[in-house]
Structures are given as C-alpha cells and as structure tokens.
C-alpha cells in the first residue's frame, strides 16, 4: 500500500499517498523455539484509504441571471473525481473537471437571491454557503435586417439578440446601417439614449425590444439638365430618406460651378463647350453622418439659335430660291437637314457666319411653310417663314383696238392667259412705241383675261405700230389659280 508500513508487531502505520481499497495477505510467525508449526496460514486483510475531502476557495463570477446559463469557475483542492456540482440544491446544467483545483460549471435557473454552491467528490463534499447570487433578469431583443448591430455590457461582455441579462446592468448598442441606409427615425426602446456617433446606451430594467428603422438615402435627379456656354446654369440636387435632412458636398466640381451645401443648389456660368463629370455627396445632418453619392455628367452646349430675318420670304413652288437667313448662334448648322423649309431639307446651304446662312429651297407645296435651323444648341423655327408661290400663268394672246391714238387717249390691251388669273399688286405690260419702252398699267381682270391700259403721251410716235415687250412685269401681281399646269411666260407683238 503506497505510504503505509506493516511492523513486525502487527501495527499498520504511515501516510497513505493513494486513495482506494487495498488487499494484502498477513502471516503470523512464532518467534519462540520449539518443534512447530511456527507460522499461521495466510489471512487476507483489506484496507480502504479514503481520498482527501474537497475544498472550495473561489467562485467566479459570483452572480448571474436567474434564467441560468452563466459559466462559473470553481477553484479549490481535491476536486478530481467530482460527481456533482449543485447551485442551491439544483444540479449544474453541466460541468467539467479542468484539474484537481478547478471545475467549470454552467448554472441552472434559480430563484433570485444568494444560494450555496456544493461540490461532491469521493472524498466528501465542500459547500460555499453564499457561493452564487441569482439576479433578476430581462430579455433584450432588437430589429434585424438594419445592418450591423452589436450590444454589450459596459464591462465588454457581448449580448446576443434574445439573451437574458441581469436587471440593472448598464449596456451599450452599436448600430451601423448597411449600404446607403440611414435611420428613418431614432432607434428607441429599452430606455436607450444617444451616446455618440452610432452608439446608444441604456440600463436593463425589464424585458424589452429595441426598434431600429432604416431607409435608403436617394439622391435625385438621376441626370442633370444641359448647360449653355455663357448662360447662367441652375439645378438643384436633393436627397431623401432619414428624418434629419442633409447637407451636400463635392470634391471635384469644375471651377465655374458652385454647390450650396445647405440647399443642394448648383449654379454657375459655363465658359466653354464640353462635358464635365463630378460627384455630389449627401450626408445626414444628425450625429450618424450617414451618406451616399451620385456621379453626374453635365453637358455644356452652344447657345440656341435664333432667326431674326428671312429674305426673300417667298419664291416659286418649284424651289431653287436662294434665301438668306439671319439670326444668332447659327454656327454649327452643318448637317444635311440643318435647314428645312416646311420640313424638307434645303437642297444646299452655307453657313456664312454665326449670324447668317444662305440656303436654296427645295420644291414645295404652294403656301406658307415653317423655316427651321438646327444646331448643336437646339432648333429654332420661324412659323410661316417662307411662302411657296404658284407659278404665274402663261399669256398667249394680246388684243388691242385698231386705230390712231393721240396724246391723252387710252389704249386698252387685253391679255389672254392659259389659266385663270389672280391679279393683285401692280403688274405692268411693257410696250414698244417707236423704239421707246413704255408700260401699260394693270386695269382689271376677269377669268383668264387681264386688261392693261396705256395713256398716250406727247411725243409717242409709232407709225409702224406698237410692239410688246419680252415679258409682262408681274411685280408680284399675277399668279395662277390653284389648279392648272406650270406656265411658260411668252409675249406676242401686236401692231396697231
């Protein structure tokens, strides 16, 4: 037996070093002289050595919630072989023997207040009368899906969503909304108040829930309107989401553009054509400073064109009239459809300067049509800017009364046309009197006949008769009626 000695006088003594039951044989030998027998038969002897009784020298932590679940470290001696760990007479939820001097045990649930802690081993039991105190507890929960949320005691111990925690324990909760989210209302519940940044603090008083409501920050508009060189640009950028409003900033604005941090107003005067890219950041005005950004491209265009004059503003429906268009900002009207008459592209056009274009009309329908000029800065339209005329009818016969006329007398010429005539203005009929060109003025018209009259002047001599000039001077005054073939103007000499 380890640590024990059997003396010759039969005494067993010493300090056992190992617990357990030990069996050994003992033989008695007669020490006197004689003929014997001198020894007894062997006798088995059993000795049981009990282990040392356990002791408890420390319990940590010494308190925890009445719902149980606290991992407690029990230190002491002779803890090997522990068969039970009790809290207030209730077995530990679980325990493990770490060494002869330490046991780890998980508390069961129990009533609030102090309870004894007992450890039982083969060597006995050790009891700490006020070994652990159950504290009143509460369950804390919070909204999920808002982003990163971490709650912990001020001591640093983390708390999971739905954990039971001791009443009266100070805690703090850190919230970091995901993505471009911010609070749609301040986090609330469990008596929390804002501490700093995204951190709130409170003290556990009862079972409660922390509400965390978030929404996305959005910056609008999606795209910015175009700017114009030399003209004041103005656009407002606005953010929505949250409950505190926003301030605005940008680290890469072009030099000519400013951003009002309070209102989101962009303003400035672009000095040159092109496109600029920049980013606007919207940041919440509260302690959290949540933010999001949007990147914009702002196109700077030339000024819009204007039309101030069109000359001539009328021409034949067959087209071919060279028209001078005056205005402003006409440079850049270079496309094939940059100049149109009634929606039909001019057959050709030339940009003479920023203030003048010359264009040749294509064929069109009789009547007034819009004239449009398109440049990179936009399109300008002059309503009814050009009028297509129907072609003048063709004269084919001139009649005049035979006779001799003296100064002051009137000669009437009836001109017959191949179509109904519409007469207005001041058409005239050239006549040749003795080699001198005179003009018979318009008198009246009816149907296909137009009458001209000439008052003989002193000195008019035409012994060989009066001849007609090469053409009737229309002067905008004769035109074909709405129907009929295009005319070819002719004249016929007619003697007196």
DOTOR-275604 format. One record per residue (C-alpha): residue in three letters; y, z, x. Coordinates in steps of 0.25 Angstrom, whole numbers. Each point is the difference from the previous one (the first is absolute). Layout:
N
+------+-------+-------+-------+
: code :    c2 :    c3 :    c1 :
+------+-------+-------+-------+
:  ALA :     Y :     Z :     X :
...
+------+-------+-------+-------+
***
This chain:
496
+------+-------+-------+-------+
: code :    c2 :    c3 :    c1 :
+------+-------+-------+-------+
:  UNK :     0 :     0 :     0 :
:  UNK :    13 :    -4 :     6 :
:  UNK :     8 :    12 :     4 :
:  UNK :   -11 :    11 :    -3 :
:  UNK :   -10 :     7 :     9 :
:  UNK :   -13 :     8 :    -3 :
:  UNK :    -1 :    12 :     9 :
:  UNK :   -14 :     6 :     5 :
:  UNK :     3 :    12 :    -9 :
:  UNK :     0 :   -10 :   -12 :
:  UNK :    15 :     0 :    -2 :
:  UNK :     7 :   -13 :    -4 :
:  UNK :    14 :    -1 :     4 :
:  UNK :    12 :    -9 :     4 :
:  UNK :    10 :    -9 :    -6 :
:  UNK :    -5 :   -12 :    -7 :
:  UNK :     6 :   -13 :     3 :
:  UNK :    -6 :    -9 :   -11 :
:  UNK :    -2 :     3 :   -14 :
:  UNK :   -13 :    -2 :    -7 :
:  UNK :   -14 :     6 :    -2 :
:  UNK :    -8 :     1 :    12 :
:  UNK :   -15 :     4 :     0 :
:  UNK :    -8 :     5 :    13 :
:  UNK :   -13 :     7 :     3 :
:  UNK :    -1 :    14 :     5 :
:  UNK :   -12 :     6 :     7 :
:  UNK :    -1 :    15 :     3 :
:  UNK :    -7 :     3 :    14 :
:  UNK :    -6 :    14 :     3 :
:  UNK :     6 :     5 :    13 :
:  UNK :   -10 :    11 :     2 :
:  UNK :   -13 :    -1 :     8 :
:  UNK :   -13 :     0 :    -7 :
:  UNK :   -11 :   -10 :    -4 :
:  UNK :     9 :    -7 :   -10 :
:  UNK :     2 :    -8 :    -8 :
:  UNK :    14 :     0 :     6 :
:  UNK :     8 :    -9 :   -10 :
:  UNK :     2 :    -2 :   -15 :
:  UNK :    -1 :   -14 :    -7 :
:  UNK :    13 :    -8 :     0 :
:  UNK :     9 :     3 :   -12 :
:  UNK :    11 :   -10 :    -5 :
:  UNK :    13 :     6 :    -2 :
:  UNK :    12 :    -7 :    -7 :
:  UNK :    15 :     3 :     3 :
:  UNK :    11 :    -7 :    -8 :
:  UNK :    14 :    -1 :     7 :
:  UNK :    11 :    -2 :   -10 :
:  UNK :    12 :    -9 :     4 :
:  UNK :    13 :     6 :     2 :
:  UNK :     9 :     2 :   -12 :
:  UNK :    11 :   -11 :    -2 :
:  UNK :    14 :     4 :     0 :
:  UNK :    13 :    -7 :    -5 :
:  UNK :    12 :     0 :     9 :
:  UNK :     9 :   -11 :    -7 :
:  UNK :     1 :    -9 :   -12 :
:  UNK :    10 :   -12 :     0 :
:  UNK :     6 :    -5 :    -8 :
:  UNK :     0 :    13 :    -8 :
:  UNK :     5 :    -6 :   -13 :
:  UNK :    -2 :   -12 :    -9 :
:  UNK :     1 :    -6 :   -14 :
:  UNK :    -9 :     6 :   -11 :
:  UNK :    -6 :   -13 :    -2 :
:  UNK :    -8 :     1 :    13 :
:  UNK :    -2 :   -10 :    10 :
:  UNK :     7 :     7 :    12 :
:  UNK :    -7 :    -1 :    13 :
:  UNK :     0 :    14 :     7 :
:  UNK :    -4 :     3 :    14 :
:  UNK :    -7 :    14 :     1 :
:  UNK :    -1 :     5 :    14 :
:  UNK :    -8 :    12 :     5 :
:  UNK :   -13 :     4 :     7 :
:  UNK :   -15 :    -2 :    -2 :
:  UNK :     2 :   -11 :   -11 :
:  UNK :   -12 :    -8 :     4 :
:  UNK :   -10 :    -1 :   -11 :
:  UNK :    10 :     3 :   -11 :
:  UNK :    -7 :    -2 :   -13 :
:  UNK :    12 :     2 :   -10 :
:  UNK :    15 :     0 :     0 :
:  UNK :     7 :     6 :   -12 :
:  UNK :    14 :     0 :    -5 :
:  UNK :     2 :    11 :   -11 :
:  UNK :   -15 :     0 :    -2 :
:  UNK :    -1 :   -15 :    -2 :
:  UNK :    -7 :    -9 :    10 :
:  UNK :     9 :    -9 :     8 :
:  UNK :    -1 :   -15 :    -5 :
:  UNK :    -5 :    -3 :    14 :
:  UNK :    -1 :     6 :    14 :
:  UNK :    -4 :    -4 :    14 :
:  UNK :    -3 :     9 :    12 :
:  UNK :     8 :    -5 :    11 :
:  UNK :    -4 :    10 :    10 :
:  UNK :    -5 :    15 :     1 :
:  UNK :    15 :     3 :    -1 :
:  UNK :     5 :   -10 :   -11 :
:  UNK :    -3 :    -5 :   -14 :
:  UNK :     7 :   -10 :    -8 :
:  UNK :     0 :     2 :   -15 :
:  UNK :     6 :    -7 :   -12 :
:  UNK :     5 :     9 :   -10 :
:  UNK :    -5 :     0 :   -15 :
:  UNK :     9 :     1 :   -11 :
:  UNK :     4 :    14 :    -4 :
:  UNK :    10 :     9 :    -7 :
:  UNK :    14 :     2 :     6 :
:  UNK :     1 :    11 :     9 :
:  UNK :    -7 :     7 :    12 :
:  UNK :   -15 :    -1 :     2 :
:  UNK :   -10 :     5 :    10 :
:  UNK :    -7 :    -9 :    10 :
:  UNK :   -14 :     3 :     4 :
:  UNK :   -10 :    -7 :    10 :
:  UNK :   -14 :     3 :    -1 :
:  UNK :   -10 :    -2 :    12 :
:  UNK :   -14 :     6 :     3 :
:  UNK :     7 :    11 :     7 :
:  UNK :     8 :     4 :   -12 :
:  UNK :    13 :    -2 :    -7 :
:  UNK :    14 :     0 :     4 :
:  UNK :    11 :     1 :   -10 :
:  UNK :    15 :    -1 :     1 :
:  UNK :     6 :     7 :   -12 :
:  UNK :    13 :    -8 :    -2 :
:  UNK :    -5 :   -12 :     7 :
:  UNK :     5 :   -11 :    -8 :
:  UNK :    11 :    -1 :   -11 :
:  UNK :    -1 :   -10 :   -11 :
:  UNK :    14 :    -5 :    -4 :
:  UNK :     4 :    -7 :   -13 :
:  UNK :    -1 :   -15 :     1 :
:  UNK :     6 :   -12 :    -7 :
:  UNK :    -4 :   -15 :     1 :
:  UNK :    11 :   -10 :     5 :
:  UNK :    -2 :   -15 :    -4 :
:  UNK :    10 :   -12 :     2 :
:  UNK :     1 :   -14 :    -4 :
:  UNK :    -7 :   -10 :     8 :
:  UNK :     3 :   -15 :     3 :
:  UNK :    14 :     4 :     4 :
:  UNK :    -3 :    -2 :    15 :
:  UNK :    -3 :    10 :    11 :
:  UNK :     1 :    14 :    -5 :
:  UNK :    -4 :    13 :     8 :
:  UNK :     1 :    14 :    -5 :
:  UNK :    -2 :    12 :     9 :
:  UNK :     3 :    15 :     1 :
:  UNK :    12 :     4 :     9 :
:  UNK :   -11 :     5 :     9 :
:  UNK :    -4 :   -14 :     3 :
:  UNK :   -13 :     0 :    -8 :
:  UNK :    -2 :   -13 :    -8 :
:  UNK :    -3 :     0 :   -15 :
:  UNK :    -8 :   -11 :    -7 :
:  UNK :     4 :    -5 :   -14 :
:  UNK :    -6 :    10 :   -10 :
:  UNK :    -2 :    11 :    10 :
:  UNK :     1 :    15 :    -5 :
:  UNK :    10 :     7 :     9 :
:  UNK :     4 :    15 :     0 :
:  UNK :    12 :     3 :    -9 :
:  UNK :    12 :     4 :     7 :
:  UNK :    -3 :   -10 :    12 :
:  UNK :    12 :    -8 :     5 :
:  UNK :    -3 :   -15 :     1 :
:  UNK :     7 :   -13 :     3 :
:  UNK :    -3 :   -14 :    -4 :
:  UNK :     3 :   -13 :     7 :
:  UNK :     1 :   -13 :    -8 :
:  UNK :     1 :   -14 :     6 :
:  UNK :     1 :   -10 :   -11 :
:  UNK :    -8 :   -13 :     4 :
:  UNK :     6 :   -14 :     3 :
:  UNK :    14 :    -2 :    -6 :
:  UNK :    -1 :    11 :   -10 :
:  UNK :     9 :    12 :    -3 :
:  UNK :     1 :    11 :    -9 :
:  UNK :     3 :    -4 :   -15 :
:  UNK :     3 :    15 :    -2 :
:  UNK :     0 :    12 :     9 :
:  UNK :   -14 :     6 :     3 :
:  UNK :    -2 :    12 :    -9 :
:  UNK :    -9 :    11 :    -4 :
:  UNK :    -6 :    13 :     6 :
:  UNK :    14 :     5 :     2 :
:  UNK :     2 :   -10 :    12 :
:  UNK :    14 :    -2 :     5 :
:  UNK :     5 :   -10 :    11 :
:  UNK :     0 :     5 :    14 :
:  UNK :     3 :   -12 :     8 :
:  UNK :    -3 :   -15 :     1 :
:  UNK :   -13 :    -3 :    -8 :
:  UNK :    -4 :    15 :     1 :
:  UNK :     0 :    10 :   -12 :
:  UNK :    -3 :    15 :     0 :
:  UNK :    -6 :    10 :    -9 :
:  UNK :    -8 :    13 :    -2 :
:  UNK :   -13 :     0 :    -8 :
:  UNK :     2 :     8 :   -13 :
:  UNK :   -10 :    -6 :   -10 :
:  UNK :    -9 :   -12 :    -2 :
:  UNK :    10 :   -12 :     0 :
:  UNK :     2 :   -15 :     2 :
:  UNK :    10 :    -8 :     9 :
:  UNK :     5 :   -12 :    -7 :
:  UNK :     3 :   -12 :    10 :
:  UNK :     6 :   -12 :    -7 :
:  UNK :     4 :   -12 :     9 :
:  UNK :     4 :   -15 :    -3 :
:  UNK :     3 :   -12 :     9 :
:  UNK :    13 :    -3 :     6 :
:  UNK :     4 :   -14 :    -3 :
:  UNK :    12 :    -8 :     6 :
:  UNK :     6 :   -11 :    -8 :
:  UNK :     3 :   -12 :    -1 :
:  UNK :   -12 :    -7 :     6 :
:  UNK :    10 :   -10 :     6 :
:  UNK :    15 :    -1 :     2 :
:  UNK :     9 :   -11 :    -5 :
:  UNK :     5 :   -10 :    10 :
:  UNK :    13 :     1 :     7 :
:  UNK :    11 :   -10 :     2 :
:  UNK :     7 :    -3 :    13 :
:  UNK :    14 :     6 :     0 :
:  UNK :    -1 :     7 :   -14 :
:  UNK :    -2 :    14 :    -3 :
:  UNK :   -14 :     4 :    -2 :
:  UNK :    -4 :    12 :    -9 :
:  UNK :   -14 :     5 :    -4 :
:  UNK :    -6 :    14 :    -4 :
:  UNK :   -13 :     5 :     5 :
:  UNK :    -6 :    11 :    -9 :
:  UNK :   -12 :     9 :     1 :
:  UNK :    -8 :     7 :   -11 :
:  UNK :   -10 :    11 :     0 :
:  UNK :     2 :    15 :     2 :
:  UNK :    10 :     9 :    -6 :
:  UNK :    11 :     2 :    11 :
:  UNK :     6 :   -13 :     2 :
:  UNK :     0 :    -8 :    13 :
:  UNK :     9 :    -3 :    12 :
:  UNK :    -1 :   -14 :     7 :
:  UNK :     0 :    -4 :    14 :
:  UNK :    -3 :   -12 :     9 :
:  UNK :    -2 :    -1 :    15 :
:  UNK :     1 :   -15 :     1 :
:  UNK :    11 :    -5 :    -9 :
:  UNK :     8 :   -13 :     5 :
:  UNK :    14 :     4 :     6 :
:  UNK :     7 :    -6 :   -12 :
:  UNK :    -8 :     8 :   -11 :
:  UNK :     2 :    15 :    -4 :
:  UNK :    -9 :     9 :    -8 :
:  UNK :     6 :    11 :    -8 :
:  UNK :   -10 :    12 :     2 :
:  UNK :     4 :     7 :   -13 :
:  UNK :     0 :   -12 :    -9 :
:  UNK :    -9 :   -11 :     7 :
:  UNK :    11 :   -10 :    -1 :
:  UNK :    -1 :   -11 :    10 :
:  UNK :    13 :    -8 :     3 :
:  UNK :     7 :    -9 :    10 :
:  UNK :     4 :   -14 :     3 :
:  UNK :   -10 :    -9 :     7 :
:  UNK :     7 :    -8 :    11 :
:  UNK :   -11 :   -10 :     2 :
:  UNK :   -11 :    -8 :    -6 :
:  UNK :   -15 :     5 :     2 :
:  UNK :    -9 :    11 :    -5 :
:  UNK :     0 :    15 :     5 :
:  UNK :   -11 :    10 :    -1 :
:  UNK :     1 :    15 :    -2 :
:  UNK :    -7 :    12 :    -5 :
:  UNK :     6 :    10 :   -10 :
:  UNK :    -6 :    14 :    -1 :
:  UNK :     2 :     9 :   -12 :
:  UNK :    -2 :    15 :     3 :
:  UNK :    -1 :    11 :   -10 :
:  UNK :    12 :    10 :    -1 :
:  UNK :    -9 :    12 :     0 :
:  UNK :    -6 :     9 :    11 :
:  UNK :   -12 :    -9 :     1 :
:  UNK :     7 :   -13 :     5 :
:  UNK :   -11 :    -9 :    -6 :
:  UNK :     4 :   -14 :     3 :
:  UNK :    -5 :   -15 :    -2 :
:  UNK :     6 :   -13 :     5 :
:  UNK :     2 :   -14 :    -4 :
:  UNK :     3 :   -12 :     9 :
:  UNK :     9 :   -11 :    -5 :
:  UNK :     4 :   -14 :     4 :
:  UNK :    14 :    -4 :    -4 :
:  UNK :     3 :   -15 :     1 :
:  UNK :    15 :    -4 :     3 :
:  UNK :     3 :   -13 :    -7 :
:  UNK :    12 :    -9 :     1 :
:  UNK :    11 :     1 :   -11 :
:  UNK :    -3 :    -7 :   -13 :
:  UNK :     6 :   -14 :    -1 :
:  UNK :    12 :    -3 :   -10 :
:  UNK :     5 :   -13 :    -6 :
:  UNK :    15 :    -2 :    -1 :
:  UNK :     1 :   -15 :    -2 :
:  UNK :    -8 :   -13 :    -3 :
:  UNK :     6 :   -13 :     2 :
:  UNK :    -2 :   -10 :    -6 :
:  UNK :    -6 :     7 :   -12 :
:  UNK :    -5 :   -12 :    -7 :
:  UNK :    -8 :   -12 :     4 :
:  UNK :   -10 :   -11 :    -6 :
:  UNK :   -13 :     5 :    -5 :
:  UNK :    -7 :   -10 :    10 :
:  UNK :     4 :    10 :    11 :
:  UNK :     6 :    -3 :    13 :
:  UNK :    13 :     7 :    -1 :
:  UNK :     4 :     7 :    13 :
:  UNK :     5 :    14 :    -5 :
:  UNK :     8 :    10 :     8 :
:  UNK :    -4 :    15 :    -3 :
:  UNK :    10 :    10 :     5 :
:  UNK :    -2 :    15 :     1 :
:  UNK :    -4 :    11 :     9 :
:  UNK :   -13 :     4 :     8 :
:  UNK :    -6 :   -13 :    -1 :
:  UNK :    -6 :    -1 :    14 :
:  UNK :   -15 :     1 :    -1 :
:  UNK :    -1 :   -10 :   -12 :
:  UNK :   -10 :    -8 :     8 :
:  UNK :   -12 :    -1 :    -9 :
:  UNK :    -4 :   -13 :    -7 :
:  UNK :     3 :     7 :   -14 :
:  UNK :    12 :     7 :     6 :
:  UNK :    10 :    -8 :    -9 :
:  UNK :    -4 :    -4 :   -14 :
:  UNK :     6 :    -7 :   -12 :
:  UNK :    -6 :     4 :   -13 :
:  UNK :   -12 :     6 :     8 :
:  UNK :    -2 :   -13 :     7 :
:  UNK :     2 :     0 :    15 :
:  UNK :    11 :    -8 :     6 :
:  UNK :    -5 :   -13 :     7 :
:  UNK :     6 :     5 :    12 :
:  UNK :    11 :    11 :     4 :
:  UNK :     7 :     4 :    13 :
:  UNK :     6 :    14 :     3 :
:  UNK :    13 :    -3 :     6 :
:  UNK :     5 :    14 :     1 :
:  UNK :    -2 :    14 :    -5 :
:  UNK :    10 :    -5 :   -11 :
:  UNK :    -5 :   -14 :    -3 :
:  UNK :   -12 :    -8 :    -4 :
:  UNK :    -1 :   -15 :    -3 :
:  UNK :   -11 :    -4 :    -9 :
:  UNK :    -5 :   -13 :    -6 :
:  UNK :    -4 :     1 :   -15 :
:  UNK :   -14 :    -5 :    -4 :
:  UNK :    -1 :    -7 :   -14 :
:  UNK :     1 :     9 :   -12 :
:  UNK :     2 :     0 :   -15 :
:  UNK :    13 :    -2 :    -6 :
:  UNK :     8 :    12 :    -2 :
:  UNK :     5 :    13 :     8 :
:  UNK :   -10 :     7 :     9 :
:  UNK :     0 :    12 :     9 :
:  UNK :     3 :    -1 :    14 :
:  UNK :    -8 :    10 :     9 :
:  UNK :     0 :     3 :    15 :
:  UNK :   -10 :     9 :     6 :
:  UNK :     1 :     7 :    14 :
:  UNK :    -8 :    12 :     6 :
:  UNK :    11 :     8 :    -6 :
:  UNK :    -4 :    -4 :   -14 :
:  UNK :     3 :   -11 :   -10 :
:  UNK :    13 :    -3 :    -7 :
:  UNK :     1 :    -8 :   -13 :
:  UNK :    12 :    -7 :    -5 :
:  UNK :    -3 :    -2 :   -15 :
:  UNK :     3 :   -15 :    -5 :
:  UNK :     6 :    -2 :    14 :
:  UNK :    -3 :   -15 :     0 :
:  UNK :     0 :   -10 :   -12 :
:  UNK :    -9 :   -13 :     0 :
:  UNK :     7 :   -11 :    -7 :
:  UNK :    -7 :   -11 :    -7 :
:  UNK :     3 :   -14 :     6 :
:  UNK :    12 :    -8 :    -5 :
:  UNK :    -4 :   -11 :   -10 :
:  UNK :     1 :   -15 :     5 :
:  UNK :    11 :    -9 :    -5 :
:  UNK :    -5 :   -14 :    -3 :
:  UNK :    11 :    -7 :    -8 :
:  UNK :    15 :     1 :    -1 :
:  UNK :     8 :    -7 :   -11 :
:  UNK :    15 :    -1 :    -1 :
:  UNK :     9 :    -8 :   -10 :
:  UNK :     5 :   -13 :     6 :
:  UNK :    15 :    -2 :     0 :
:  UNK :    12 :     1 :     8 :
:  UNK :     6 :    14 :     2 :
:  UNK :    14 :     4 :     5 :
:  UNK :     5 :    12 :     6 :
:  UNK :    -2 :    12 :    -9 :
:  UNK :   -11 :    -6 :    -8 :
:  UNK :   -14 :     7 :    -1 :
:  UNK :   -13 :    -7 :     4 :
:  UNK :   -13 :     6 :    -5 :
:  UNK :   -13 :    -1 :     7 :
:  UNK :   -13 :     3 :    -7 :
:  UNK :   -11 :     3 :    10 :
:  UNK :   -14 :     0 :    -5 :
:  UNK :   -11 :     9 :     6 :
:  UNK :   -15 :    -1 :     0 :
:  UNK :    -1 :    14 :    -6 :
:  UNK :     8 :    10 :    -9 :
:  UNK :    13 :     4 :     8 :
:  UNK :     5 :    15 :     0 :
:  UNK :    15 :    -2 :     5 :
:  UNK :     9 :    11 :     4 :
:  UNK :    10 :     3 :    11 :
:  UNK :     7 :   -12 :     6 :
:  UNK :    -8 :   -12 :     2 :
:  UNK :     7 :   -13 :     4 :
:  UNK :    -3 :   -15 :     1 :
:  UNK :     5 :    -7 :    13 :
:  UNK :     6 :   -14 :    -3 :
:  UNK :     6 :   -10 :     9 :
:  UNK :    13 :    -6 :    -4 :
:  UNK :     5 :   -11 :     9 :
:  UNK :    -7 :     7 :    12 :
:  UNK :     6 :    13 :    -3 :
:  UNK :   -10 :    11 :    -5 :
:  UNK :     5 :     7 :   -13 :
:  UNK :    -8 :    10 :    -9 :
:  UNK :    -3 :     0 :   -14 :
:  UNK :    -1 :    14 :    -6 :
:  UNK :   -10 :     6 :    -9 :
:  UNK :     4 :    -2 :   -15 :
:  UNK :   -12 :     3 :    -9 :
:  UNK :   -15 :    -1 :     0 :
:  UNK :   -11 :    -2 :   -11 :
:  UNK :   -15 :    -1 :     2 :
:  UNK :    -2 :   -10 :    12 :
:  UNK :    15 :    -5 :     0 :
:  UNK :    11 :     6 :     8 :
:  UNK :    14 :    -6 :    -2 :
:  UNK :    10 :     0 :    11 :
:  UNK :    15 :    -3 :    -1 :
:  UNK :    10 :    -6 :    10 :
:  UNK :    15 :    -1 :    -3 :
:  UNK :     5 :   -13 :     7 :
:  UNK :    11 :     4 :    11 :
:  UNK :    12 :    -8 :     4 :
:  UNK :    -5 :    -9 :    11 :
:  UNK :   -14 :    -2 :    -4 :
:  UNK :    -3 :   -14 :     2 :
:  UNK :   -15 :    -6 :    -2 :
:  UNK :     1 :   -14 :    -3 :
:  UNK :   -14 :    -2 :     3 :
:  UNK :    -5 :    12 :    -9 :
:  UNK :    -3 :    14 :     2 :
:  UNK :   -12 :     4 :     9 :
:  UNK :    -8 :    13 :    -1 :
:  UNK :    -2 :    10 :    12 :
:  UNK :   -13 :     2 :     6 :
:  UNK :    -3 :    13 :    -8 :
:  UNK :     5 :     9 :   -11 :
:  UNK :     7 :    12 :     6 :
:  UNK :    -8 :    11 :    -7 :
:  UNK :     8 :    12 :     5 :
:  UNK :   -11 :     9 :    -6 :
:  UNK :     3 :    -6 :   -14 :
:  UNK :   -11 :    -9 :    -4 :
:  UNK :   -15 :     4 :    -1 :
:  UNK :   -13 :    -5 :    -6 :
:  UNK :    -4 :     7 :   -13 :
:  UNK :   -12 :     9 :     1 :
:  UNK :   -10 :   -12 :    -1 :
:  UNK :    -1 :   -13 :     7 :
:  UNK :    -4 :    -7 :    13 :
:  UNK :     8 :     3 :    13 :
:  UNK :    12 :   -10 :     1 :
:  UNK :     5 :   -10 :    10 :
:  UNK :    15 :    -1 :     0 :
:  UNK :     5 :   -14 :    -1 :
:  UNK :    12 :    -8 :    -3 :
:  UNK :     3 :   -14 :    -5 :
:  UNK :    14 :    -7 :     2 :
:  UNK :     5 :    -5 :   -13 :
:  UNK :    12 :   -10 :    -1 :
:  UNK :    12 :     2 :    -9 :
+------+-------+-------+-------+
***
